[in-house]
Amino acid sequence: MYHVNIINLFQPFLDCEHSIQKTRPYQDRARSVTSTSLKEIRRLLVLHDARHGWIDAITLVLHPITVASFGSIEEMSLGGLTPGPMQLNDSEPYLGLLTCLRALGSLSSYSYYAQLLFRLLTQKCQTRGIQLPVELQSTLDYYKSDSWTKNAVSVVSSSYIADMRKIMTDAESARMDAIISGWEALSLDEAGREQ
């Protein structure tokens, strides 16, 4: 699937001698294979949802959930589906997206990464104007709250040092935690320069 997507994106630019018309059949084929792959991933996720649920799923399912959910949003936009509830309710990409969101909502009770993915995915839905069911909206409201954000900051700790040259001078301020905590103090002036 990744191979098809990468080739689909970059083939017209890599092969500058050919016009877009010559690469159109290849792009259409790549989109068809991608769409079929997404449909299979969504079906597997729906099957898992129906048979086992998400309460004790292993976190390896986060990867196919991510691929299926963002792929479904892209399919909805490429397919010209408007975010109105009547058209979306019968759409397989939309129903697959809801399955992914419900799975992330359940997985988020024991996987911090699922919380972040849920928040990122629902933000993308809101940007695209895709309506969320009430139970998903209430989960989103919790993850957007100040209490969740403050707890997330206190839970996550990273000793990763982005710039190894700073170890000798000031290792403590080179840690990712220190860099992220400094972001709150940053602001941009009207010209877009960092202050």
ChimeraX commands (.cxc) that place a marker at each C-alpha (Angstrom):
marker #1 position 0.00,0.00,0.00 radius 0.5
marker #1 position 2.79,2.43,0.84 radius 0.5
marker #1 position 4.55,1.53,-2.39 radius 0.5
marker #1 position 1.42,2.27,-4.40 radius 0.5
marker #1 position 0.84,5.58,-2.62 radius 0.5
marker #1 position 4.43,6.76,-3.00 radius 0.5
marker #1 position 4.54,5.81,-6.69 radius 0.5
marker #1 position 1.14,7.43,-7.19 radius 0.5
marker #1 position 2.37,10.67,-5.65 radius 0.5
marker #1 position 5.81,10.94,-7.21 radius 0.5
marker #1 position 5.67,9.18,-10.58 radius 0.5
marker #1 position 4.47,12.25,-12.56 radius 0.5
marker #1 position 7.28,14.35,-11.07 radius 0.5
marker #1 position 10.01,11.75,-11.52 radius 0.5
marker #1 position 9.16,11.13,-15.15 radius 0.5
marker #1 position 9.04,14.70,-16.47 radius 0.5
marker #1 position 9.14,13.62,-20.12 radius 0.5
marker #1 position 5.62,12.23,-19.98 radius 0.5
marker #1 position 2.53,14.35,-19.78 radius 0.5
marker #1 position -0.09,13.93,-17.08 radius 0.5
marker #1 position -2.34,12.27,-19.68 radius 0.5
marker #1 position 0.21,9.48,-20.19 radius 0.5
marker #1 position 0.46,8.81,-16.46 radius 0.5
marker #1 position -3.31,8.99,-15.87 radius 0.5
marker #1 position -3.95,5.22,-16.37 radius 0.5
marker #1 position -1.17,4.44,-13.92 radius 0.5
marker #1 position -2.56,6.89,-11.35 radius 0.5
marker #1 position -6.05,5.45,-11.78 radius 0.5
marker #1 position -4.70,1.93,-11.25 radius 0.5
marker #1 position -2.74,3.03,-8.16 radius 0.5
marker #1 position -5.87,4.69,-6.71 radius 0.5
marker #1 position -7.89,1.54,-7.40 radius 0.5
marker #1 position -5.35,-0.70,-5.64 radius 0.5
marker #1 position -5.14,1.75,-2.72 radius 0.5
marker #1 position -8.93,1.91,-2.44 radius 0.5
marker #1 position -9.19,-1.89,-2.46 radius 0.5
marker #1 position -6.48,-2.16,0.22 radius 0.5
marker #1 position -8.26,0.39,2.42 radius 0.5
marker #1 position -11.54,-1.48,1.99 radius 0.5
marker #1 position -9.89,-4.72,3.15 radius 0.5
marker #1 position -8.29,-3.03,6.17 radius 0.5
marker #1 position -11.65,-1.50,7.13 radius 0.5
marker #1 position -13.36,-4.89,6.81 radius 0.5
marker #1 position -10.74,-6.52,9.03 radius 0.5
marker #1 position -11.19,-3.78,11.63 radius 0.5
marker #1 position -14.98,-4.16,11.54 radius 0.5
marker #1 position -14.56,-7.93,11.94 radius 0.5
marker #1 position -12.26,-7.42,14.93 radius 0.5
marker #1 position -14.74,-4.93,16.38 radius 0.5
marker #1 position -17.63,-7.38,16.03 radius 0.5
marker #1 position -15.81,-10.47,17.30 radius 0.5
marker #1 position -13.42,-9.22,19.96 radius 0.5
marker #1 position -13.95,-5.52,20.65 radius 0.5
marker #1 position -11.13,-3.21,21.65 radius 0.5
marker #1 position -10.90,-3.54,25.43 radius 0.5
marker #1 position -7.93,-5.93,25.34 radius 0.5
marker #1 position -6.57,-5.45,21.82 radius 0.5
marker #1 position -2.82,-5.27,21.37 radius 0.5
marker #1 position -1.52,-1.86,20.42 radius 0.5
marker #1 position -0.12,-3.13,17.11 radius 0.5
marker #1 position -3.60,-2.47,15.70 radius 0.5
marker #1 position -2.87,1.27,15.95 radius 0.5
marker #1 position -0.99,1.18,12.65 radius 0.5
marker #1 position -3.79,-0.30,10.51 radius 0.5
marker #1 position -6.29,1.93,12.31 radius 0.5
marker #1 position -4.21,4.98,11.40 radius 0.5
marker #1 position -3.85,3.92,7.76 radius 0.5
marker #1 position -7.56,3.06,7.45 radius 0.5
marker #1 position -8.83,6.22,9.14 radius 0.5
marker #1 position -6.72,8.77,7.29 radius 0.5
marker #1 position -7.16,6.81,4.06 radius 0.5
marker #1 position -10.94,6.88,4.58 radius 0.5
marker #1 position -10.92,10.65,5.03 radius 0.5
marker #1 position -8.91,11.02,1.83 radius 0.5
marker #1 position -11.27,8.68,-0.03 radius 0.5
marker #1 position -14.26,10.71,1.14 radius 0.5
marker #1 position -12.70,13.92,-0.13 radius 0.5
marker #1 position -11.55,12.39,-3.44 radius 0.5
marker #1 position -14.96,10.77,-3.91 radius 0.5
marker #1 position -16.69,14.10,-3.56 radius 0.5
marker #1 position -18.67,13.06,-0.50 radius 0.5
marker #1 position -20.01,16.07,1.29 radius 0.5
marker #1 position -19.95,16.03,5.08 radius 0.5
marker #1 position -23.75,16.02,5.33 radius 0.5
marker #1 position -25.13,13.21,7.51 radius 0.5
marker #1 position -27.50,11.78,4.90 radius 0.5
marker #1 position -24.81,11.11,2.30 radius 0.5
marker #1 position -22.16,9.93,4.76 radius 0.5
marker #1 position -24.28,7.45,6.73 radius 0.5
marker #1 position -24.31,5.00,3.82 radius 0.5
marker #1 position -20.70,5.55,2.83 radius 0.5
marker #1 position -18.27,2.69,3.52 radius 0.5
marker #1 position -15.31,5.05,4.11 radius 0.5
marker #1 position -17.36,7.01,6.67 radius 0.5
marker #1 position -18.57,3.89,8.48 radius 0.5
marker #1 position -14.99,2.57,8.49 radius 0.5
marker #1 position -13.80,5.89,9.89 radius 0.5
marker #1 position -16.33,5.63,12.72 radius 0.5
marker #1 position -15.13,2.11,13.50 radius 0.5
marker #1 position -11.56,3.42,13.69 radius 0.5
marker #1 position -12.58,6.31,15.95 radius 0.5
marker #1 position -14.50,4.01,18.29 radius 0.5
marker #1 position -11.52,1.66,18.39 radius 0.5
marker #1 position -9.17,4.54,19.25 radius 0.5
marker #1 position -11.62,5.72,21.91 radius 0.5
marker #1 position -11.50,2.27,23.57 radius 0.5
marker #1 position -7.75,1.78,23.11 radius 0.5
marker #1 position -7.10,5.19,24.63 radius 0.5
marker #1 position -8.03,3.84,28.06 radius 0.5
marker #1 position -4.67,2.04,28.17 radius 0.5
marker #1 position -2.62,3.45,25.28 radius 0.5
marker #1 position -1.42,7.03,25.40 radius 0.5
marker #1 position -0.66,6.98,21.65 radius 0.5
marker #1 position -4.27,6.08,20.92 radius 0.5
marker #1 position -5.32,9.25,22.76 radius 0.5
marker #1 position -3.06,11.35,20.56 radius 0.5
marker #1 position -4.19,9.61,17.38 radius 0.5
marker #1 position -7.83,10.08,18.39 radius 0.5
marker #1 position -7.25,13.77,18.96 radius 0.5
marker #1 position -5.37,14.22,15.67 radius 0.5
marker #1 position -7.92,12.27,13.66 radius 0.5
marker #1 position -10.94,14.07,15.09 radius 0.5
marker #1 position -9.20,17.38,14.46 radius 0.5
marker #1 position -8.86,16.36,10.80 radius 0.5
marker #1 position -12.57,15.43,10.75 radius 0.5
marker #1 position -13.51,18.83,12.15 radius 0.5
marker #1 position -11.30,20.58,9.60 radius 0.5
marker #1 position -13.07,18.68,6.81 radius 0.5
marker #1 position -16.51,19.32,8.33 radius 0.5
marker #1 position -17.20,15.65,9.03 radius 0.5
marker #1 position -19.77,15.28,11.80 radius 0.5
marker #1 position -18.97,12.98,14.70 radius 0.5
marker #1 position -21.56,10.97,16.66 radius 0.5
marker #1 position -22.33,12.17,20.18 radius 0.5
marker #1 position -20.29,9.49,21.99 radius 0.5
marker #1 position -17.19,10.33,19.96 radius 0.5
marker #1 position -17.72,14.06,20.48 radius 0.5
marker #1 position -17.82,13.59,24.26 radius 0.5
marker #1 position -14.54,11.63,24.15 radius 0.5
marker #1 position -13.03,14.39,22.04 radius 0.5
marker #1 position -14.20,17.05,24.49 radius 0.5
marker #1 position -12.39,15.19,27.27 radius 0.5
marker #1 position -9.13,15.02,25.28 radius 0.5
marker #1 position -9.37,18.72,24.46 radius 0.5
marker #1 position -9.81,19.69,28.10 radius 0.5
marker #1 position -7.15,21.54,30.08 radius 0.5
marker #1 position -7.03,18.78,32.69 radius 0.5
marker #1 position -6.13,16.15,30.06 radius 0.5
marker #1 position -3.51,18.41,28.51 radius 0.5
marker #1 position -1.88,19.14,31.89 radius 0.5
marker #1 position -1.91,15.45,32.78 radius 0.5
marker #1 position -0.40,14.55,29.40 radius 0.5
marker #1 position 2.45,16.98,29.94 radius 0.5
marker #1 position 3.19,15.49,33.36 radius 0.5
marker #1 position 2.99,11.88,32.12 radius 0.5
marker #1 position 5.17,12.19,29.05 radius 0.5
marker #1 position 8.85,12.54,29.63 radius 0.5
marker #1 position 11.57,12.40,27.05 radius 0.5
marker #1 position 15.27,12.37,27.72 radius 0.5
marker #1 position 15.88,12.36,23.98 radius 0.5
marker #1 position 18.44,15.00,23.07 radius 0.5
marker #1 position 17.76,16.51,19.68 radius 0.5
marker #1 position 21.08,18.31,19.30 radius 0.5
marker #1 position 23.99,16.16,20.48 radius 0.5
marker #1 position 26.35,19.17,20.35 radius 0.5
marker #1 position 24.60,20.63,23.41 radius 0.5
marker #1 position 25.52,17.71,25.68 radius 0.5
marker #1 position 28.80,19.32,26.60 radius 0.5
marker #1 position 27.41,22.78,27.31 radius 0.5
marker #1 position 23.89,22.29,28.69 radius 0.5
marker #1 position 22.50,18.75,28.51 radius 0.5
marker #1 position 19.44,19.53,30.66 radius 0.5
marker #1 position 18.09,22.22,28.31 radius 0.5
marker #1 position 18.80,20.02,25.27 radius 0.5
marker #1 position 16.27,17.37,26.39 radius 0.5
marker #1 position 12.99,17.28,24.44 radius 0.5
marker #1 position 11.03,17.90,27.66 radius 0.5
marker #1 position 12.84,21.20,28.17 radius 0.5
marker #1 position 12.36,22.21,24.54 radius 0.5
marker #1 position 8.62,21.43,24.59 radius 0.5
marker #1 position 8.06,23.18,27.91 radius 0.5
marker #1 position 9.66,26.29,26.40 radius 0.5
marker #1 position 7.10,26.38,23.57 radius 0.5
marker #1 position 4.48,28.02,25.78 radius 0.5
marker #1 position 6.72,31.07,26.17 radius 0.5
marker #1 position 7.17,31.44,22.40 radius 0.5
marker #1 position 5.03,33.81,20.41 radius 0.5
marker #1 position 5.14,35.38,16.98 radius 0.5
marker #1 position 4.99,39.08,16.28 radius 0.5
marker #1 position 2.82,40.48,13.49 radius 0.5
marker #1 position 5.56,39.93,10.90 radius 0.5
marker #1 position 5.79,36.27,11.90 radius 0.5
marker #1 position 9.16,36.51,13.63 radius 0.5
marker #1 position 9.89,34.56,16.80 radius 0.5
marker #1 position 10.04,36.64,19.96 radius 0.5
marker link #1:1,2 radius 0.2
marker link #1:2,3 radius 0.2
marker link #1:3,4 radius 0.2
marker link #1:4,5 radius 0.2
marker link #1:5,6 radius 0.2
marker link #1:6,7 radius 0.2
marker link #1:7,8 radius 0.2
marker link #1:8,9 radius 0.2
marker link #1:9,10 radius 0.2
marker link #1:10,11 radius 0.2
marker link #1:11,12 radius 0.2
marker link #1:12,13 radius 0.2
marker link #1:13,14 radius 0.2
marker link #1:14,15 radius 0.2
marker link #1:15,16 radius 0.2
marker link #1:16,17 radius 0.2
marker link #1:17,18 radius 0.2
marker link #1:18,19 radius 0.2
marker link #1:19,20 radius 0.2
marker link #1:20,21 radius 0.2
marker link #1:21,22 radius 0.2
marker link #1:22,23 radius 0.2
marker link #1:23,24 radius 0.2
marker link #1:24,25 radius 0.2
marker link #1:25,26 radius 0.2
marker link #1:26,27 radius 0.2
marker link #1:27,28 radius 0.2
marker link #1:28,29 radius 0.2
marker link #1:29,30 radius 0.2
marker link #1:30,31 radius 0.2
marker link #1:31,32 radius 0.2
marker link #1:32,33 radius 0.2
marker link #1:33,34 radius 0.2
marker link #1:34,35 radius 0.2
marker link #1:35,36 radius 0.2
marker link #1:36,37 radius 0.2
marker link #1:37,38 radius 0.2
marker link #1:38,39 radius 0.2
marker link #1:39,40 radius 0.2
marker link #1:40,41 radius 0.2
marker link #1:41,42 radius 0.2
marker link #1:42,43 radius 0.2
marker link #1:43,44 radius 0.2
marker link #1:44,45 radius 0.2
marker link #1:45,46 radius 0.2
marker link #1:46,47 radius 0.2
marker link #1:47,48 radius 0.2
marker link #1:48,49 radius 0.2
marker link #1:49,50 radius 0.2
marker link #1:50,51 radius 0.2
marker link #1:51,52 radius 0.2
marker link #1:52,53 radius 0.2
marker link #1:53,54 radius 0.2
marker link #1:54,55 radius 0.2
marker link #1:55,56 radius 0.2
marker link #1:56,57 radius 0.2
marker link #1:57,58 radius 0.2
marker link #1:58,59 radius 0.2
marker link #1:59,60 radius 0.2
marker link #1:60,61 radius 0.2
marker link #1:61,62 radius 0.2
marker link #1:62,63 radius 0.2
marker link #1:63,64 radius 0.2
marker link #1:64,65 radius 0.2
marker link #1:65,66 radius 0.2
marker link #1:66,67 radius 0.2
marker link #1:67,68 radius 0.2
marker link #1:68,69 radius 0.2
marker link #1:69,70 radius 0.2
marker link #1:70,71 radius 0.2
marker link #1:71,72 radius 0.2
marker link #1:72,73 radius 0.2
marker link #1:73,74 radius 0.2
marker link #1:74,75 radius 0.2
marker link #1:75,76 radius 0.2
marker link #1:76,77 radius 0.2
marker link #1:77,78 radius 0.2
marker link #1:78,79 radius 0.2
marker link #1:79,80 radius 0.2
marker link #1:80,81 radius 0.2
marker link #1:81,82 radius 0.2
marker link #1:82,83 radius 0.2
marker link #1:83,84 radius 0.2
marker link #1:84,85 radius 0.2
marker link #1:85,86 radius 0.2
marker link #1:86,87 radius 0.2
marker link #1:87,88 radius 0.2
marker link #1:88,89 radius 0.2
marker link #1:89,90 radius 0.2
marker link #1:90,91 radius 0.2
marker link #1:91,92 radius 0.2
marker link #1:92,93 radius 0.2
marker link #1:93,94 radius 0.2
marker link #1:94,95 radius 0.2
marker link #1:95,96 radius 0.2
marker link #1:96,97 radius 0.2
marker link #1:97,98 radius 0.2
marker link #1:98,99 radius 0.2
marker link #1:99,100 radius 0.2
marker link #1:100,101 radius 0.2
marker link #1:101,102 radius 0.2
marker link #1:102,103 radius 0.2
marker link #1:103,104 radius 0.2
marker link #1:104,105 radius 0.2
marker link #1:105,106 radius 0.2
marker link #1:106,107 radius 0.2
marker link #1:107,108 radius 0.2
marker link #1:108,109 radius 0.2
marker link #1:109,110 radius 0.2
marker link #1:110,111 radius 0.2
marker link #1:111,112 radius 0.2
marker link #1:112,113 radius 0.2
marker link #1:113,114 radius 0.2
marker link #1:114,115 radius 0.2
marker link #1:115,116 radius 0.2
marker link #1:116,117 radius 0.2
marker link #1:117,118 radius 0.2
marker link #1:118,119 radius 0.2
marker link #1:119,120 radius 0.2
marker link #1:120,121 radius 0.2
marker link #1:121,122 radius 0.2
marker link #1:122,123 radius 0.2
marker link #1:123,124 radius 0.2
marker link #1:124,125 radius 0.2
marker link #1:125,126 radius 0.2
marker link #1:126,127 radius 0.2
marker link #1:127,128 radius 0.2
marker link #1:128,129 radius 0.2
marker link #1:129,130 radius 0.2
marker link #1:130,131 radius 0.2
marker link #1:131,132 radius 0.2
marker link #1:132,133 radius 0.2
marker link #1:133,134 radius 0.2
marker link #1:134,135 radius 0.2
marker link #1:135,136 radius 0.2
marker link #1:136,137 radius 0.2
marker link #1:137,138 radius 0.2
marker link #1:138,139 radius 0.2
marker link #1:139,140 radius 0.2
marker link #1:140,141 radius 0.2
marker link #1:141,142 radius 0.2
marker link #1:142,143 radius 0.2
marker link #1:143,144 radius 0.2
marker link #1:144,145 radius 0.2
marker link #1:145,146 radius 0.2
marker link #1:146,147 radius 0.2
marker link #1:147,148 radius 0.2
marker link #1:148,149 radius 0.2
marker link #1:149,150 radius 0.2
marker link #1:150,151 radius 0.2
marker link #1:151,152 radius 0.2
marker link #1:152,153 radius 0.2
marker link #1:153,154 radius 0.2
marker link #1:154,155 radius 0.2
marker link #1:155,156 radius 0.2
marker link #1:156,157 radius 0.2
marker link #1:157,158 radius 0.2
marker link #1:158,159 radius 0.2
marker link #1:159,160 radius 0.2
marker link #1:160,161 radius 0.2
marker link #1:161,162 radius 0.2
marker link #1:162,163 radius 0.2
marker link #1:163,164 radius 0.2
marker link #1:164,165 radius 0.2
marker link #1:165,166 radius 0.2
marker link #1:166,167 radius 0.2
marker link #1:167,168 radius 0.2
marker link #1:168,169 radius 0.2
marker link #1:169,170 radius 0.2
marker link #1:170,171 radius 0.2
marker link #1:171,172 radius 0.2
marker link #1:172,173 radius 0.2
marker link #1:173,174 radius 0.2
marker link #1:174,175 radius 0.2
marker link #1:175,176 radius 0.2
marker link #1:176,177 radius 0.2
marker link #1:177,178 radius 0.2
marker link #1:178,179 radius 0.2
marker link #1:179,180 radius 0.2
marker link #1:180,181 radius 0.2
marker link #1:181,182 radius 0.2
marker link #1:182,183 radius 0.2
marker link #1:183,184 radius 0.2
marker link #1:184,185 radius 0.2
marker link #1:185,186 radius 0.2
marker link #1:186,187 radius 0.2
marker link #1:187,188 radius 0.2
marker link #1:188,189 radius 0.2
marker link #1:189,190 radius 0.2
marker link #1:190,191 radius 0.2
marker link #1:191,192 radius 0.2
marker link #1:192,193 radius 0.2
marker link #1:193,194 radius 0.2
marker link #1:194,195 radius 0.2
view
